[in-house]
Amino acid sequence: MDNREGRWWFLGPGPREAITSIPDSPAVRELLAHVGECDRLGALEQAAGQDLVHRASMRD
């Protein structure tokens, strides 16, 4: 994952793993701070709070 030009860039899901991005924001940075400690989305929701996971995933 790389943060440049005000966006977070990463490999997307699926067999092609297309490069995709999301805008950088305080909510996204807070969510990413919890990613390393979680091995699945449910654990991430529990660690960061479901509301934060939902808000960060819905931004474009």
PDB file of N, CA, C and O in Angstrom:
ATOM      1  N   MET A   1       0.857  -1.158   0.000  1.00  0.00           N
ATOM      2  CA  MET A   1       0.000   0.000   0.000  1.00  0.00           C
ATOM      3  C   MET A   1       0.907   1.226   0.000  1.00  0.00           C
ATOM      4  O   MET A   1       1.940   1.259   0.668  1.00  0.00           O
ATOM      5  N   ASP A   2       0.497   2.216  -0.757  1.00  0.00           N
ATOM      6  CA  ASP A   2       1.306   3.411  -0.937  1.00  0.00           C
ATOM      7  C   ASP A   2       0.406   4.640  -0.849  1.00  0.00           C
ATOM      8  O   ASP A   2      -0.676   4.659  -1.436  1.00  0.00           O
ATOM      9  N   ASN A   3       0.843   5.664  -0.121  1.00  0.00           N
ATOM     10  CA  ASN A   3       0.083   6.901   0.003  1.00  0.00           C
ATOM     11  C   ASN A   3       0.808   7.984  -0.778  1.00  0.00           C
ATOM     12  O   ASN A   3       1.883   8.434  -0.380  1.00  0.00           O
ATOM     13  N   ARG A   4       0.213   8.404  -1.899  1.00  0.00           N
ATOM     14  CA  ARG A   4       0.777   9.500  -2.683  1.00  0.00           C
ATOM     15  C   ARG A   4      -0.335  10.222  -3.413  1.00  0.00           C
ATOM     16  O   ARG A   4      -1.386   9.651  -3.706  1.00  0.00           O
ATOM     17  N   GLU A   5      -0.087  11.477  -3.699  1.00  0.00           N
ATOM     18  CA  GLU A   5      -1.051  12.315  -4.406  1.00  0.00           C
ATOM     19  C   GLU A   5      -2.405  12.374  -3.690  1.00  0.00           C
ATOM     20  O   GLU A   5      -3.443  12.526  -4.334  1.00  0.00           O
ATOM     21  N   GLY A   6      -2.392  12.252  -2.345  1.00  0.00           N
ATOM     22  CA  GLY A   6      -3.619  12.356  -1.568  1.00  0.00           C
ATOM     23  C   GLY A   6      -4.524  11.138  -1.663  1.00  0.00           C
ATOM     24  O   GLY A   6      -5.709  11.213  -1.338  1.00  0.00           O
ATOM     25  N   ARG A   7      -3.961  10.002  -2.114  1.00  0.00           N
ATOM     26  CA  ARG A   7      -4.739   8.770  -2.253  1.00  0.00           C
ATOM     27  C   ARG A   7      -3.914   7.592  -1.743  1.00  0.00           C
ATOM     28  O   ARG A   7      -2.684   7.618  -1.788  1.00  0.00           O
ATOM     29  N   TRP A   8      -4.608   6.555  -1.255  1.00  0.00           N
ATOM     30  CA  TRP A   8      -3.979   5.290  -0.885  1.00  0.00           C
ATOM     31  C   TRP A   8      -4.118   4.351  -2.083  1.00  0.00           C
ATOM     32  O   TRP A   8      -5.226   4.117  -2.565  1.00  0.00           O
ATOM     33  N   TRP A   9      -3.004   3.817  -2.560  1.00  0.00           N
ATOM     34  CA  TRP A   9      -2.975   2.913  -3.715  1.00  0.00           C
ATOM     35  C   TRP A   9      -2.666   1.513  -3.230  1.00  0.00           C
ATOM     36  O   TRP A   9      -1.807   1.329  -2.367  1.00  0.00           O
ATOM     37  N   PHE A  10      -3.364   0.513  -3.781  1.00  0.00           N
ATOM     38  CA  PHE A  10      -3.166  -0.879  -3.360  1.00  0.00           C
ATOM     39  C   PHE A  10      -3.671  -1.820  -4.438  1.00  0.00           C
ATOM     40  O   PHE A  10      -4.352  -1.398  -5.373  1.00  0.00           O
ATOM     41  N   LEU A  11      -3.335  -3.102  -4.305  1.00  0.00           N
ATOM     42  CA  LEU A  11      -3.830  -4.112  -5.222  1.00  0.00           C
ATOM     43  C   LEU A  11      -5.254  -4.473  -4.843  1.00  0.00           C
ATOM     44  O   LEU A  11      -5.545  -4.705  -3.670  1.00  0.00           O
ATOM     45  N   GLY A  12      -6.130  -4.523  -5.812  1.00  0.00           N
ATOM     46  CA  GLY A  12      -7.525  -4.888  -5.580  1.00  0.00           C
ATOM     47  C   GLY A  12      -7.683  -6.396  -5.496  1.00  0.00           C
ATOM     48  O   GLY A  12      -6.741  -7.136  -5.782  1.00  0.00           O
ATOM     49  N   PRO A  13      -8.862  -6.859  -5.106  1.00  0.00           N
ATOM     50  CA  PRO A  13      -9.118  -8.292  -4.999  1.00  0.00           C
ATOM     51  C   PRO A  13      -9.306  -8.925  -6.380  1.00  0.00           C
ATOM     52  O   PRO A  13      -9.488  -8.239  -7.386  1.00  0.00           O
ATOM     53  N   GLY A  14      -9.256 -10.221  -6.385  1.00  0.00           N
ATOM     54  CA  GLY A  14      -9.532 -10.941  -7.621  1.00  0.00           C
ATOM     55  C   GLY A  14      -8.282 -11.421  -8.313  1.00  0.00           C
ATOM     56  O   GLY A  14      -7.171 -11.060  -7.926  1.00  0.00           O
ATOM     57  N   PRO A  15      -8.458 -12.230  -9.333  1.00  0.00           N
ATOM     58  CA  PRO A  15      -7.314 -12.846 -10.001  1.00  0.00           C
ATOM     59  C   PRO A  15      -6.392 -11.841 -10.686  1.00  0.00           C
ATOM     60  O   PRO A  15      -5.194 -12.096 -10.807  1.00  0.00           O
ATOM     61  N   ARG A  16      -6.916 -10.721 -11.131  1.00  0.00           N
ATOM     62  CA  ARG A  16      -6.070  -9.737 -11.820  1.00  0.00           C
ATOM     63  C   ARG A  16      -5.382  -8.776 -10.865  1.00  0.00           C
ATOM     64  O   ARG A  16      -4.364  -8.177 -11.212  1.00  0.00           O
ATOM     65  N   GLU A  17      -5.928  -8.626  -9.669  1.00  0.00           N
ATOM     66  CA  GLU A  17      -5.373  -7.719  -8.656  1.00  0.00           C
ATOM     67  C   GLU A  17      -5.074  -6.341  -9.243  1.00  0.00           C
ATOM     68  O   GLU A  17      -3.959  -5.833  -9.119  1.00  0.00           O
ATOM     69  N   ALA A  18      -6.066  -5.751  -9.873  1.00  0.00           N
ATOM     70  CA  ALA A  18      -5.891  -4.432 -10.483  1.00  0.00           C
ATOM     71  C   ALA A  18      -5.500  -3.403  -9.429  1.00  0.00           C
ATOM     72  O   ALA A  18      -5.962  -3.471  -8.290  1.00  0.00           O
ATOM     73  N   ILE A  19      -4.662  -2.464  -9.801  1.00  0.00           N
ATOM     74  CA  ILE A  19      -4.282  -1.388  -8.879  1.00  0.00           C
ATOM     75  C   ILE A  19      -5.470  -0.445  -8.756  1.00  0.00           C
ATOM     76  O   ILE A  19      -6.050  -0.019  -9.755  1.00  0.00           O
ATOM     77  N   THR A  20      -5.816  -0.131  -7.525  1.00  0.00           N
ATOM     78  CA  THR A  20      -6.945   0.755  -7.254  1.00  0.00           C
ATOM     79  C   THR A  20      -6.540   1.748  -6.172  1.00  0.00           C
ATOM     80  O   THR A  20      -5.455   1.637  -5.602  1.00  0.00           O
ATOM     81  N   SER A  21      -7.395   2.705  -5.891  1.00  0.00           N
ATOM     82  CA  SER A  21      -7.053   3.702  -4.872  1.00  0.00           C
ATOM     83  C   SER A  21      -8.309   4.227  -4.198  1.00  0.00           C
ATOM     84  O   SER A  21      -9.420   4.101  -4.714  1.00  0.00           O
ATOM     85  N   ILE A  22      -8.097   4.823  -3.026  1.00  0.00           N
ATOM     86  CA  ILE A  22      -9.150   5.536  -2.303  1.00  0.00           C
ATOM     87  C   ILE A  22      -8.541   6.838  -1.793  1.00  0.00           C
ATOM     88  O   ILE A  22      -7.336   6.897  -1.550  1.00  0.00           O
ATOM     89  N   PRO A  23      -9.354   7.883  -1.626  1.00  0.00           N
ATOM     90  CA  PRO A  23      -8.818   9.147  -1.121  1.00  0.00           C
ATOM     91  C   PRO A  23      -8.316   9.006   0.316  1.00  0.00           C
ATOM     92  O   PRO A  23      -8.893   8.284   1.128  1.00  0.00           O
ATOM     93  N   ASP A  24      -7.248   9.704   0.598  1.00  0.00           N
ATOM     94  CA  ASP A  24      -6.729   9.757   1.963  1.00  0.00           C
ATOM     95  C   ASP A  24      -7.663  10.622   2.795  1.00  0.00           C
ATOM     96  O   ASP A  24      -8.119  11.671   2.340  1.00  0.00           O
ATOM     97  N   SER A  25      -7.943  10.183   4.005  1.00  0.00           N
ATOM     98  CA  SER A  25      -8.779  10.961   4.924  1.00  0.00           C
ATOM     99  C   SER A  25      -8.444  10.513   6.342  1.00  0.00           C
ATOM    100  O   SER A  25      -7.844   9.453   6.525  1.00  0.00           O
ATOM    101  N   PRO A  26      -8.818  11.294   7.341  1.00  0.00           N
ATOM    102  CA  PRO A  26      -8.588  10.867   8.720  1.00  0.00           C
ATOM    103  C   PRO A  26      -9.236   9.515   9.024  1.00  0.00           C
ATOM    104  O   PRO A  26      -8.638   8.695   9.720  1.00  0.00           O
ATOM    105  N   ALA A  27     -10.455   9.266   8.512  1.00  0.00           N
ATOM    106  CA  ALA A  27     -11.140   7.993   8.776  1.00  0.00           C
ATOM    107  C   ALA A  27     -10.378   6.824   8.153  1.00  0.00           C
ATOM    108  O   ALA A  27     -10.252   5.768   8.773  1.00  0.00           O
ATOM    109  N   VAL A  28      -9.872   7.005   6.936  1.00  0.00           N
ATOM    110  CA  VAL A  28      -9.115   5.931   6.280  1.00  0.00           C
ATOM    111  C   VAL A  28      -7.817   5.665   7.041  1.00  0.00           C
ATOM    112  O   VAL A  28      -7.463   4.506   7.256  1.00  0.00           O
ATOM    113  N   ARG A  29      -7.105   6.710   7.450  1.00  0.00           N
ATOM    114  CA  ARG A  29      -5.860   6.518   8.215  1.00  0.00           C
ATOM    115  C   ARG A  29      -6.132   5.810   9.539  1.00  0.00           C
ATOM    116  O   ARG A  29      -5.361   4.941   9.946  1.00  0.00           O
ATOM    117  N   GLU A  30      -7.225   6.175  10.216  1.00  0.00           N
ATOM    118  CA  GLU A  30      -7.566   5.522  11.481  1.00  0.00           C
ATOM    119  C   GLU A  30      -7.880   4.048  11.248  1.00  0.00           C
ATOM    120  O   GLU A  30      -7.450   3.193  12.022  1.00  0.00           O
ATOM    121  N   LEU A  31      -8.618   3.749  10.200  1.00  0.00           N
ATOM    122  CA  LEU A  31      -8.940   2.365   9.871  1.00  0.00           C
ATOM    123  C   LEU A  31      -7.671   1.578   9.538  1.00  0.00           C
ATOM    124  O   LEU A  31      -7.506   0.453  10.010  1.00  0.00           O
ATOM    125  N   LEU A  32      -6.784   2.147   8.742  1.00  0.00           N
ATOM    126  CA  LEU A  32      -5.552   1.454   8.365  1.00  0.00           C
ATOM    127  C   LEU A  32      -4.647   1.182   9.568  1.00  0.00           C
ATOM    128  O   LEU A  32      -3.872   0.226   9.556  1.00  0.00           O
ATOM    129  N   ALA A  33      -4.742   2.011  10.595  1.00  0.00           N
ATOM    130  CA  ALA A  33      -3.945   1.791  11.803  1.00  0.00           C
ATOM    131  C   ALA A  33      -4.296   0.471  12.469  1.00  0.00           C
ATOM    132  O   ALA A  33      -3.479  -0.083  13.205  1.00  0.00           O
ATOM    133  N   HIS A  34      -5.501  -0.047  12.225  1.00  0.00           N
ATOM    134  CA  HIS A  34      -5.945  -1.301  12.837  1.00  0.00           C
ATOM    135  C   HIS A  34      -5.744  -2.517  11.949  1.00  0.00           C
ATOM    136  O   HIS A  34      -5.868  -3.644  12.428  1.00  0.00           O
ATOM    137  N   VAL A  35      -5.438  -2.330  10.677  1.00  0.00           N
ATOM    138  CA  VAL A  35      -5.387  -3.450   9.729  1.00  0.00           C
ATOM    139  C   VAL A  35      -4.377  -4.505  10.134  1.00  0.00           C
ATOM    140  O   VAL A  35      -4.689  -5.694  10.065  1.00  0.00           O
ATOM    141  N   GLY A  36      -3.195  -4.128  10.548  1.00  0.00           N
ATOM    142  CA  GLY A  36      -2.153  -5.091  10.894  1.00  0.00           C
ATOM    143  C   GLY A  36      -2.523  -6.024  12.033  1.00  0.00           C
ATOM    144  O   GLY A  36      -1.985  -7.127  12.123  1.00  0.00           O
ATOM    145  N   GLU A  37      -3.422  -5.607  12.898  1.00  0.00           N
ATOM    146  CA  GLU A  37      -3.787  -6.434  14.049  1.00  0.00           C
ATOM    147  C   GLU A  37      -4.992  -7.328  13.765  1.00  0.00           C
ATOM    148  O   GLU A  37      -5.426  -8.067  14.648  1.00  0.00           O
ATOM    149  N   CYS A  38      -5.538  -7.276  12.554  1.00  0.00           N
ATOM    150  CA  CYS A  38      -6.769  -8.006  12.233  1.00  0.00           C
ATOM    151  C   CYS A  38      -6.562  -8.909  11.026  1.00  0.00           C
ATOM    152  O   CYS A  38      -5.957  -8.504  10.033  1.00  0.00           O
ATOM    153  N   ASP A  39      -7.064 -10.129  11.117  1.00  0.00           N
ATOM    154  CA  ASP A  39      -6.901 -11.070  10.015  1.00  0.00           C
ATOM    155  C   ASP A  39      -8.165 -11.248   9.183  1.00  0.00           C
ATOM    156  O   ASP A  39      -8.169 -12.032   8.234  1.00  0.00           O
ATOM    157  N   ARG A  40      -9.228 -10.541   9.514  1.00  0.00           N
ATOM    158  CA  ARG A  40     -10.469 -10.638   8.751  1.00  0.00           C
ATOM    159  C   ARG A  40     -11.306  -9.385   9.008  1.00  0.00           C
ATOM    160  O   ARG A  40     -11.072  -8.657   9.973  1.00  0.00           O
ATOM    161  N   LEU A  41     -12.281  -9.144   8.134  1.00  0.00           N
ATOM    162  CA  LEU A  41     -13.085  -7.926   8.243  1.00  0.00           C
ATOM    163  C   LEU A  41     -13.819  -7.843   9.571  1.00  0.00           C
ATOM    164  O   LEU A  41     -13.903  -6.761  10.153  1.00  0.00           O
ATOM    165  N   GLY A  42     -14.356  -8.961  10.072  1.00  0.00           N
ATOM    166  CA  GLY A  42     -15.067  -8.940  11.347  1.00  0.00           C
ATOM    167  C   GLY A  42     -14.177  -8.469  12.481  1.00  0.00           C
ATOM    168  O   GLY A  42     -14.616  -7.714  13.348  1.00  0.00           O
ATOM    169  N   ALA A  43     -12.922  -8.915  12.479  1.00  0.00           N
ATOM    170  CA  ALA A  43     -11.981  -8.482  13.511  1.00  0.00           C
ATOM    171  C   ALA A  43     -11.654  -7.004  13.358  1.00  0.00           C
ATOM    172  O   ALA A  43     -11.488  -6.295  14.350  1.00  0.00           O
ATOM    173  N   LEU A  44     -11.563  -6.539  12.115  1.00  0.00           N
ATOM    174  CA  LEU A  44     -11.300  -5.121  11.874  1.00  0.00           C
ATOM    175  C   LEU A  44     -12.469  -4.272  12.356  1.00  0.00           C
ATOM    176  O   LEU A  44     -12.261  -3.222  12.963  1.00  0.00           O
ATOM    177  N   GLU A  45     -13.694  -4.713  12.092  1.00  0.00           N
ATOM    178  CA  GLU A  45     -14.866  -3.993  12.572  1.00  0.00           C
ATOM    179  C   GLU A  45     -14.867  -3.906  14.091  1.00  0.00           C
ATOM    180  O   GLU A  45     -15.217  -2.872  14.660  1.00  0.00           O
ATOM    181  N   GLN A  46     -14.475  -4.986  14.739  1.00  0.00           N
ATOM    182  CA  GLN A  46     -14.455  -5.013  16.203  1.00  0.00           C
ATOM    183  C   GLN A  46     -13.359  -4.103  16.748  1.00  0.00           C
ATOM    184  O   GLN A  46     -13.584  -3.388  17.724  1.00  0.00           O
ATOM    185  N   ALA A  47     -12.179  -4.118  16.134  1.00  0.00           N
ATOM    186  CA  ALA A  47     -11.057  -3.308  16.627  1.00  0.00           C
ATOM    187  C   ALA A  47     -11.267  -1.819  16.372  1.00  0.00           C
ATOM    188  O   ALA A  47     -10.992  -0.993  17.243  1.00  0.00           O
ATOM    189  N   ALA A  48     -11.752  -1.477  15.181  1.00  0.00           N
ATOM    190  CA  ALA A  48     -11.872  -0.069  14.809  1.00  0.00           C
ATOM    191  C   ALA A  48     -13.268   0.475  15.033  1.00  0.00           C
ATOM    192  O   ALA A  48     -13.458   1.689  15.100  1.00  0.00           O
ATOM    193  N   GLY A  49     -14.227  -0.390  15.146  1.00  0.00           N
ATOM    194  CA  GLY A  49     -15.614   0.040  15.282  1.00  0.00           C
ATOM    195  C   GLY A  49     -16.321  -0.080  13.947  1.00  0.00           C
ATOM    196  O   GLY A  49     -15.830   0.421  12.935  1.00  0.00           O
ATOM    197  N   GLN A  50     -17.455  -0.733  13.934  1.00  0.00           N
ATOM    198  CA  GLN A  50     -18.172  -0.996  12.690  1.00  0.00           C
ATOM    199  C   GLN A  50     -18.506   0.291  11.950  1.00  0.00           C
ATOM    200  O   GLN A  50     -18.460   0.315  10.720  1.00  0.00           O
ATOM    201  N   ASP A  51     -18.840   1.353  12.662  1.00  0.00           N
ATOM    202  CA  ASP A  51     -19.186   2.607  12.010  1.00  0.00           C
ATOM    203  C   ASP A  51     -18.003   3.154  11.215  1.00  0.00           C
ATOM    204  O   ASP A  51     -18.188   3.655  10.106  1.00  0.00           O
ATOM    205  N   LEU A  52     -16.793   3.065  11.763  1.00  0.00           N
ATOM    206  CA  LEU A  52     -15.607   3.554  11.068  1.00  0.00           C
ATOM    207  C   LEU A  52     -15.336   2.707   9.832  1.00  0.00           C
ATOM    208  O   LEU A  52     -14.991   3.251   8.783  1.00  0.00           O
ATOM    209  N   VAL A  53     -15.485   1.393   9.929  1.00  0.00           N
ATOM    210  CA  VAL A  53     -15.261   0.519   8.777  1.00  0.00           C
ATOM    211  C   VAL A  53     -16.245   0.878   7.676  1.00  0.00           C
ATOM    212  O   VAL A  53     -15.857   0.980   6.512  1.00  0.00           O
ATOM    213  N   HIS A  54     -17.502   1.069   8.022  1.00  0.00           N
ATOM    214  CA  HIS A  54     -18.516   1.407   7.027  1.00  0.00           C
ATOM    215  C   HIS A  54     -18.225   2.766   6.388  1.00  0.00           C
ATOM    216  O   HIS A  54     -18.270   2.886   5.164  1.00  0.00           O
ATOM    217  N   ARG A  55     -17.929   3.790   7.187  1.00  0.00           N
ATOM    218  CA  ARG A  55     -17.670   5.120   6.640  1.00  0.00           C
ATOM    219  C   ARG A  55     -16.470   5.129   5.716  1.00  0.00           C
ATOM    220  O   ARG A  55     -16.517   5.749   4.653  1.00  0.00           O
ATOM    221  N   ALA A  56     -15.383   4.448   6.100  1.00  0.00           N
ATOM    222  CA  ALA A  56     -14.180   4.443   5.280  1.00  0.00           C
ATOM    223  C   ALA A  56     -14.406   3.691   3.980  1.00  0.00           C
ATOM    224  O   ALA A  56     -13.873   4.095   2.947  1.00  0.00           O
ATOM    225  N   SER A  57     -15.168   2.627   3.996  1.00  0.00           N
ATOM    226  CA  SER A  57     -15.368   1.850   2.778  1.00  0.00           C
ATOM    227  C   SER A  57     -16.336   2.530   1.821  1.00  0.00           C
ATOM    228  O   SER A  57     -16.336   2.207   0.633  1.00  0.00           O
ATOM    229  N   MET A  58     -17.152   3.449   2.289  1.00  0.00           N
ATOM    230  CA  MET A  58     -18.139   4.083   1.444  1.00  0.00           C
ATOM    231  C   MET A  58     -17.619   5.367   0.793  1.00  0.00           C
ATOM    232  O   MET A  58     -18.291   5.925  -0.074  1.00  0.00           O
ATOM    233  N   ARG A  59     -16.470   5.834   1.183  1.00  0.00           N
ATOM    234  CA  ARG A  59     -15.928   7.073   0.578  1.00  0.00           C
ATOM    235  C   ARG A  59     -15.346   6.756  -0.789  1.00  0.00           C
ATOM    236  O   ARG A  59     -14.914   5.632  -1.043  1.00  0.00           O
ATOM    237  N   ASP A  60     -15.335   7.763  -1.679  1.00  0.00           N
ATOM    238  CA  ASP A  60     -14.744   7.532  -2.998  1.00  0.00           C
ATOM    239  C   ASP A  60     -13.675   8.530  -3.304  1.00  0.00           C
ATOM    240  O   ASP A  60     -13.072   8.480  -4.376  1.00  0.00           O
TER     241      ASP A  60
END
